[in-house]
Amino acid sequence: MKTTYAGNLNIENENQEVILYGWIANKRKFKKQLFIDLRDSSGVVQLILTNVSDPLLTKESCIKVKGLVQKRLESNKELKSGEIEVLVNEYEILNSSKQIPFEINNKNTANANEDIRLEYRFLDLRQEKMLENLRLRHKLLLNVRQYFDKQGFIEVETPILAKSTPEGARDYLVPTRRKGKFFALPQSPQLFKQLLMASGVEKYFQVARVFRDEDLRKDRQPEFTQLDIEMSFGGQEELFVLCENMWKEVLKPLGWNIETPFKRMDFFYSMEHYGNDKPDTRFGFLINDYTKELKSHLNREFVKAIVFDRDVNENIAIINETFKKNNGQDLLLVNLEENKEEKFDVLREYAKENDINTPHAIISANDDVDDALKSLGAIRTLLNELYQLADPDQLNFLWIVNWPMFEYDKETKTYAPAHHAFTQFEESTVKYLESGELNKVRAKSYDLVLNGFELGSGSIRIHDPKTQKKMFDILKISEKEQEERFGFFLKSFDYGLPPHNGVAFGIERVLMILTKSQSIRDVMAFPKNAKGIDLLSSAPSEVTKEQLDEYGLELKK
């Protein structure tokens, strides 16, 4: 039986006989001695085997050893067990390993092809860094549950097989043997958690698995985990205090000291000066408007610019690509020290006022103001990636408030909810509904941003049927469609649905930031790759004709 863990051994165990189990992380031969780094879930310890030459003792083989702990002649400060080693007198190969497809260590594995790592994820997870990520996830969620228990919240599980309702992304549909009838996997527990408020639960939370069929990027996966929160009879301020204290208390035992209250930023200020609704406030170089000064020179309706402190021409290719990908029209890069044109004096003055040395202007001239801001916002984010402008150890939590209620789709020329159709109107802007100025209507909604990533989103919910009907009328959702999509939920409006609000936070996103990972794939046990494929199990995969027939389905060619 295992007597201890490899990474827990230290000088206090000297002269003790131990039994260890683990994997061969590395091995090297010196004269008659075979040195093995034995790895288990706690760490690594060095073994010494004398007069052993066994071809089955390959890297990543699973072995059992019995031996005596002794002090090392020279300690290894990189290992927790670096002061000692184990002189092995018995060993057993429990399962010999074939040649491994990539080196498993924190330094070299990162350079391995990610698809190969995902195909052999059970090997990839043997890295100490990957195991530490999973441990951090476990401890974070343990702390979360303890915090909400103390606050009088209860965790309630909501259905995974649910009704397809519009949530903003494509649903994953699940066919049933009731021909033509489908379940959908939840994009969020939104309607169910609101029904829990109708049920008198009052304080609910859930560590919920959710699913969205959308284009992937480093902070998105088809399935992920969110911390879902809803409460009755509270407003925005109560929720903010609850969540701020939660992050402060949850992260403190894990080594992060968070200052509260969190800062707040107006949505429109964020768009105007950061070019997006999830600003990274750890560094400067904000976007400013120079339309008045430069419009006539650049022949575009809007001119926005970032004054940066170095020449970016070395990265011109990727900057141009990013600019065009975000609907940029005209991009100008101007060295403000060398270029003495009078029209750029206003940019030089800004650089002087803000102590920006060797100033260079990155200018976006565009006939659409949103595209002008969006293109520069994407470049600002890229500048941080290229030049490491932000402090990686800094955690800047930020509430984004004063959201528009509706977003305008230029292609369909229609308005859709910026959050969802159950978000309460800001009373002072309801008058714009009557005049049809939907762009001026504001929502009682809020996002929590962390270091340039949207961490969570929430709102005060509509709880009276008249306001809900008004929302559906604006969105041109007919009564028949309302009943088909939301009928089960709308019943609650007739039976004392209380005022309530909530928020949901992405667990993988916060873990990605805390661990300084490149992608949320690094903080999930079995993620999909960038194309949404599970390379470990080769899913999604084809099914048999018999299975399709059973569900009444036929594939279109």
Disulfide bonds with the S-S distance in Angstrom:
none
